[in-house]
Amino acid sequence: MVLEAVDLHMMTNRQERIHIQGDLTIEHVYPQTPEHGAWLPLENPALVHTIGNLTLLTSALNSSISNGPFKAKCPEIARQSSLRMNAYFQQMNGKDDWDAADIQARGQQLYEIALLIWPRPAQQASIRLTPGQQRAIDSLCDIADQHGIGPGFRTLLDAAMCNALYPRVEASSIMVAPQSDKNRALFTVWANPKDDGLKVYVVTDAFSEVFAISSDHAYQLLGHPGWRIMSIDDAEQFAGALDALMRSDAIAP
């Protein structure tokens, strides 16, 4: 999981390496369904699903703090959790709310750590889109937003662009392809949902064939080829796996 990898990277030689027993759950610091009057509304509701608003908690702690106000939730996270990423909330004690600026500031911190773990590939040229291509992509993002899957759709699109993969825009989807062969699908993501989730088709073998990546490594990170119905958490895990796969040290010589 991406968040677990980030937390492990935050450990220093002054901290004990503790093996986590049991499953952790993803907690939205600003709740998906906030208690009425306990939270100020976000101008951009999509921030709820971004990495700056996500953390890991045990099921017991997650359920105990639930959707309560931040001034009660924050000290419990800081006091009960042993994870390094949750030490962040120690500095927030005494703060009554958690707003867009807080989400973006924490997101930037976690993003910088993630780049140390999964640096962007330097061997490929960046993607340059024409104004028409950008408008077409923006239109599909708007459609995804209308269906409630915009954050996951953008997560996969951003992961593709950060790894210098080409976003080929279709009528209702984006087919992600290598720049060397823009007709070759690596994975495709649709702006229209299926079963309230993000519809994705992954061609795992194409990664090993196009980039000379070990087939075993591709399968280990991306899983078997075929259809996926992804939640926002699934999309973030896939994006992290894609970043890890496309690192230069993952490429076979």
N, C-alpha and C positions, 0 to 999 in steps of 0.2 A: 504494500500500500504506500502511496506517495507520502502521506502524512507521517507514517511510521519511519520511512527512510529519512525524512527531514528531521524528525525528532532525534534519531540516532546520530545524525551528522552534527547536531547541536551539542552533543556530549563533549566535554573536555577531559583532560587527564586528571582533573581534580574531582571528577564525579565517578561514582561506582557504576559499573555496567550491570544494570538490573534486567534480568530476563522477565518479560511481561507474562504473567500467568493469566489465562482466560482471554476472551475476546474483548476488544475495545469497540466502541460505537462512535460514529461521527455525530458530533454535536454542533448545531447551528447556534452560535453565541447570540446573535439577534435571531429570535425564533422564527420559524416558518409560519407559525400561527401565534403571534404575541398576545398576551393578556391585554384586554382592553384597558387603556389608561396607564399601563405599566411601561410602555415603550413609545418613544416619539416616532412618527412615521418616517420611513426613508424616502428621499426624493427619487432614488433609483432602486426599486424593489429587487432588481436582479443582483444587487450586491449581497443579498442574503445567501446566495449560492456560490459566492466566490471564495477562494481559499483563505482570504483574510478573515472570513467569518466562520471558518470551520476549525474544529479541534477534535481531539480524541479523548474520550472519557470511558470509564467502566460503565456497564449498563446500570449498575446500582446508583452511581453518582449522577449519570445522565437523567434517570427517571426521578431522582430526588429533587433536582433543581428545575427540571422541566421547562416551562415557559415563564417562570417567575421573573421579576424585575432584575435588571442588571446589578443593582446595588446589593442584591442578595445573592445572585448567581456568582458574581465575580470573586468574592472572598472565599466561597466554597470551592471553586475550581482551584484557586491559588493555595488553599489550605489542604485539600484532599489529594490533589493529583501530584504524582512524582515525575510526570513527563516534563522534559526540558522546555517544550514549546508552551506549556501552561505556566511556567515561571513568569512568562510575559505579563500575566494578569496580576502578579504581585504589585507591579507599579500602578495598577489601575484601581487598587483599593481606595475607597473613599469617593470614587467617581460614580455619579448617579445614573449615567446613561452611556450607551455604546452607539456611536453614530457613524455616518458614512466616512468621515475623516479617520476614525479609529480603525474601521475595517480596511480602508485603503493603506493606512500606515503599516498595519500588521501584515497585510497582503504583500507589500513591498519587501518587508523583512523576510518572509518565507520564500518569496520569489528569488531573492538574492541567494538564499541558502540552496534552493533547488538548482540554481544555475551552477553552483559549485559541485553538486552531485551529478547533474546531467548537463554539462556545458553544451551550448549550441554547436552544431557541426561547422567547422571552419573551411571544409574542403569544397563546399558548394556555394554557388552564387546565390545572392538574395533574390527573392521574388519581387518582380515589378509588375504591377497591374495597371492596365489602362483605365481611364475614368469610367468607361463603359463596363469593364469587368467589375470594378469596385461598386458601381451602382447595382449591378446584378447580384453581387454578394450581399450588399446591404438590404436589398429587397427580400432575399431568402432569409436573412437574419430577422427581418421584421415579421415574416410569416412564422418563423419558429417562435418568436416572442409571443405572437398572438395565440399560439397553441400551448404556451407554457413550457417549451423546451429550449428557449433561446440560450440560457446559460450553458447547457450541455453542447448545443450546436456550435456556439462560439468557442468553447473549450477545445473541441476537436479541430475546428478551423484554425485557431491560433497555434495549436500544436503542429499542424501541418506547415503553416507559414514559417514558424520559428525554425523548423527543420528543413527549410528551403524546398518543400514539396509543393507541387503546382496544384492550385485549386481550379479544376475545370468545372465551370458552372453549367448545369443542366436545367431543365424546366422546373423541377422541384427538388433538386439535390445538388450536392457538390461532390464530384469525383476527384479524389486526391491522387495525383499521379507524379512519377519522377519527372524532373525537367528534361531528362534525356529521351523520354518517350511519353508524351502527354496524352496518348491514347491508352496507356497501360494503367489499369486501376490498381491502386494499393488498398484503398478503402473508400467507401462511398457513404455519405451521411445525408439523410433526408430532412427537409424542413417541416414536413408533415409527420405527426407522431403516429405510432402504432401502440395500442394498449396503453396510452398516456405516457409512453416512453420514447426515447430517441432511437429511430430505426437506422441501423448501421450494417453494412456488409463489408467484411474484412477478407482480404486476399493475402493471407500470411505468406504463402509461397512466393508471391511476387517480390517481397522484400529481399528474400535470400537470393532470388534470381537476378534482380536488377542491381543490388548493391553488394553482391558477393558476401552477404552476411551469412553466418552459419545457420543452416535450417533449424537445427536444434535450438539455437539461441532465439531465433525468431518465434518459434512455437512456444518456448518457455515464457517469453515476455508477452506476446500478443495472443497466444492461445490458438486453437484450431480455426481454420478458415470457415466462413459462413456468416449467417445472420445473427445479429445481436439486437436486443432491445435494452437500451442503456438508461439508467438513471443519471443524474448529475454526478453522483459519486463514481459510478461506473465510467463515465466519460473522463473524469479527472484521473482515475487510475489508468485508463487506456492512454491518455495523453502523457502521463509519467512514464509508462512503459515504452511509448513511442520515442520519447526523449532519450531514454536509456538505450534503446536499440540503435538509435542513429548516432550515438557518440562514436567518435573516431576509434576508440579502443574496442568497440564492439564489432568493427568491420574486419572481416578476414583479410589477410594480406594477399 
